[in-house]
């Protein structure tokens, strides 16, 4: 395998998500954010495995429930002190 080869991911997203990302993620930052999210998800999958996949796919969990950091940031944005 070529040592410069890097795996890539190409996925379809909703127009709503695309518009939100366009509005809030400046050019040059999107890839960095996507990489962080994918690495965090990979770590969570290593720990939880198929149960996490089922919870995400069936929308039984939200991102803020998986990550205490995301949950605390969202709480600050909404004015909650949780």
Backbone as JSON, one array per atom type, in Angstrom:
{
  "sequence": "XXXXXXXXXXXXXXXXXXXXXXXXXXXXXXXXXXXXXXXXXXXXXXXXXXXXXXXXXXXXXXXXXXXXXXXXXXXXXXXXXX",
  "N": [[0.85, -1.18, 0.0], [0.49, 2.21, -0.75], [2.36, 4.58, 1.01], [1.43, 7.17, 1.24], [-1.26, 7.01, 0.94], [-4.52, 7.83, 1.93], [-7.44, 7.06, 3.65], [-10.73, 7.88, 2.53], [-13.96, 9.4, 2.92], [-17.13, 9.47, 1.56], [-20.24, 10.74, 1.71], [-23.83, 11.02, 1.53], [-25.74, 13.8, 2.55], [-28.41, 15.56, 4.2], [-30.18, 18.33, 2.67], [-30.79, 20.27, 4.51], [-28.88, 19.83, 6.6], [-26.55, 20.32, 5.09], [-26.9, 23.07, 4.46], [-26.8, 24.19, 7.04], [-24.19, 23.47, 7.8], [-22.78, 24.91, 5.85], [-23.38, 27.5, 6.64], [-22.3, 27.69, 9.24], [-19.74, 26.58, 9.32], [-16.73, 27.64, 8.35], [-14.93, 27.74, 5.2], [-12.23, 25.54, 4.97], [-12.36, 24.77, 7.58], [-14.28, 22.85, 7.73], [-13.44, 20.19, 6.93], [-11.67, 19.62, 9.0], [-13.37, 19.61, 11.23], [-15.1, 17.5, 10.49], [-13.26, 15.38, 10.51], [-12.57, 15.26, 13.26], [-15.07, 14.61, 14.39], [-15.52, 12.09, 13.18], [-13.34, 10.62, 14.19], [-13.89, 10.69, 16.95], [-16.32, 9.33, 16.92], [-15.42, 6.86, 15.97], [-13.83, 6.06, 18.16], [-15.84, 5.83, 20.12], [-17.34, 3.78, 18.98], [-15.54, 1.67, 19.16], [-15.62, 1.21, 21.86], [-18.38, 0.78, 22.46], [-19.55, -0.62, 20.35], [-21.88, -2.59, 18.45], [-24.22, -1.83, 19.83], [-24.13, 0.95, 20.06], [-24.23, 1.65, 17.36], [-26.82, 0.76, 16.69], [-28.31, 2.44, 18.39], [-27.74, 4.98, 17.33], [-28.54, 4.79, 14.59], [-31.24, 4.2, 14.84], [-32.05, 6.47, 16.03], [-32.19, 6.65, 18.81], [-30.47, 7.85, 20.45], [-28.81, 10.99, 20.85], [-26.25, 13.22, 19.64], [-25.38, 14.89, 21.74], [-25.93, 13.31, 23.9], [-24.13, 11.29, 23.72], [-21.66, 12.51, 23.91], [-20.31, 14.17, 26.59], [-19.06, 16.66, 26.43], [-20.14, 17.9, 24.13], [-22.79, 18.0, 24.97], [-22.56, 19.77, 27.18], [-21.75, 22.12, 25.91], [-23.96, 22.63, 24.28], [-25.85, 23.03, 26.27], [-24.9, 25.41, 27.42], [-25.29, 27.17, 25.26], [-28.06, 27.22, 25.11], [-28.7, 28.39, 27.42], [-29.05, 26.88, 29.65], [-28.07, 25.55, 32.85], [-26.99, 23.0, 33.1]],
  "CA": [[0.0, 0.0, 0.0], [1.21, 3.48, -0.83], [2.41, 5.21, 2.35], [0.71, 8.45, 1.2], [-2.69, 6.76, 0.8], [-5.36, 8.18, 3.07], [-8.84, 6.69, 3.41], [-11.65, 9.0, 2.4], [-15.36, 9.05, 3.14], [-18.04, 10.28, 0.76], [-21.6, 10.39, 2.15], [-24.91, 11.95, 1.22], [-26.34, 14.45, 3.71], [-29.63, 16.29, 3.85], [-29.99, 19.73, 2.29], [-30.82, 21.03, 5.76], [-27.56, 19.72, 7.23], [-25.6, 21.02, 4.23], [-27.07, 24.51, 4.64], [-26.31, 24.54, 8.37], [-22.72, 23.39, 7.75], [-22.31, 26.04, 5.04], [-23.57, 28.73, 7.41], [-21.55, 27.73, 10.49], [-18.37, 26.07, 9.22], [-16.02, 28.33, 7.28], [-14.07, 26.95, 4.34], [-10.98, 25.2, 5.63], [-12.64, 24.22, 8.9], [-15.19, 21.71, 7.58], [-12.72, 18.92, 6.95], [-11.12, 19.41, 10.35], [-14.49, 19.24, 12.1], [-15.54, 16.17, 10.11], [-12.26, 14.41, 10.99], [-12.71, 15.13, 14.71], [-16.31, 13.88, 14.65], [-15.34, 10.7, 12.78], [-12.42, 9.98, 15.14], [-14.63, 10.51, 18.2], [-17.28, 8.25, 16.67], [-14.65, 5.61, 15.9], [-13.49, 5.7, 19.53], [-17.07, 5.39, 20.79], [-17.71, 2.48, 18.42], [-14.63, 0.68, 19.73], [-16.07, 0.92, 23.23], [-19.77, 0.33, 22.58], [-19.86, -1.55, 19.27], [-23.18, -2.62, 17.77], [-25.27, -1.13, 20.58], [-24.06, 2.36, 19.68], [-24.72, 1.74, 15.98], [-28.29, 0.64, 16.75], [-28.86, 3.65, 19.03], [-27.62, 6.11, 16.4], [-29.34, 4.56, 13.39], [-32.66, 4.26, 15.22], [-32.24, 7.78, 16.66], [-32.48, 6.5, 20.23], [-29.5, 8.73, 21.13], [-28.37, 12.17, 20.11], [-24.83, 13.48, 19.82], [-25.11, 15.45, 23.07], [-26.03, 12.24, 24.89], [-22.92, 10.48, 23.58], [-20.49, 13.3, 24.32], [-20.56, 15.16, 27.64], [-18.58, 17.97, 25.98], [-21.17, 18.48, 23.24], [-23.96, 18.3, 25.82], [-22.33, 20.97, 27.98], [-21.74, 23.27, 25.0], [-25.35, 22.91, 23.9], [-26.51, 23.59, 27.46], [-24.48, 26.82, 27.54], [-25.93, 27.92, 24.18], [-29.49, 27.39, 25.36], [-28.87, 29.11, 28.68], [-29.23, 25.94, 30.76], [-26.9, 25.37, 33.69], [-26.81, 21.57, 33.38]],
  "C": [[0.89, 1.24, 0.0], [1.18, 4.17, 0.53], [1.68, 6.55, 2.4], [-0.8, 8.27, 1.09], [-3.42, 7.12, 2.08], [-6.79, 7.8, 2.76], [-9.72, 7.94, 3.36], [-13.08, 8.49, 2.58], [-16.21, 10.01, 2.32], [-19.45, 9.84, 1.12], [-22.59, 11.43, 1.65], [-25.43, 12.52, 2.54], [-27.59, 15.19, 3.25], [-29.29, 17.72, 3.44], [-29.97, 20.61, 3.53], [-29.46, 21.03, 6.45], [-26.51, 20.48, 6.41], [-25.68, 22.53, 4.45], [-26.56, 24.98, 6.01], [-24.79, 24.52, 8.39], [-22.15, 24.56, 6.97], [-22.34, 27.34, 5.85], [-22.61, 28.82, 8.6], [-20.1, 27.26, 10.41], [-17.65, 26.75, 8.05], [-15.19, 27.35, 6.45], [-12.73, 26.73, 5.04], [-11.17, 24.58, 7.0], [-13.48, 22.95, 8.78], [-14.47, 20.38, 7.7], [-12.17, 18.6, 8.32], [-12.22, 18.97, 11.31], [-14.96, 17.82, 11.78], [-14.56, 15.11, 10.61], [-12.38, 14.19, 12.5], [-13.95, 14.3, 15.04], [-16.13, 12.4, 14.31], [-14.39, 9.96, 13.73], [-13.1, 9.72, 16.48], [-15.65, 9.37, 18.06], [-16.57, 6.91, 16.61], [-14.27, 5.13, 17.3], [-14.71, 5.16, 20.29], [-17.5, 4.01, 20.28], [-16.81, 1.37, 18.95], [-15.08, 0.26, 21.12], [-17.45, 0.26, 23.26], [-20.21, -0.64, 21.49], [-21.27, -1.44, 18.72], [-24.29, -1.9, 18.52], [-25.3, 0.36, 20.22], [-24.59, 2.55, 18.26], [-26.25, 1.71, 15.97], [-28.91, 1.91, 17.33], [-28.82, 4.84, 18.08], [-28.56, 5.95, 15.2], [-30.83, 4.67, 13.69], [-33.03, 5.57, 15.92], [-32.72, 7.66, 18.11], [-31.57, 7.39, 21.05], [-29.19, 9.9, 20.22], [-26.91, 12.42, 20.45], [-24.53, 14.01, 21.21], [-25.23, 14.41, 24.17], [-24.79, 11.34, 24.86], [-21.72, 11.21, 24.15], [-20.86, 14.31, 25.39], [-20.12, 16.57, 27.23], [-19.61, 18.64, 25.1], [-22.39, 18.86, 24.06], [-23.76, 19.56, 26.63], [-22.3, 22.22, 27.11], [-23.15, 23.63, 24.6], [-26.14, 23.49, 25.05], [-26.16, 25.06, 27.64], [-25.16, 27.68, 26.49], [-27.4, 28.19, 24.46], [-29.77, 28.12, 26.67], [-29.12, 28.2, 29.85], [-27.95, 25.82, 31.57], [-26.65, 23.91, 34.03], [-25.43, 21.1, 33.07]]
}
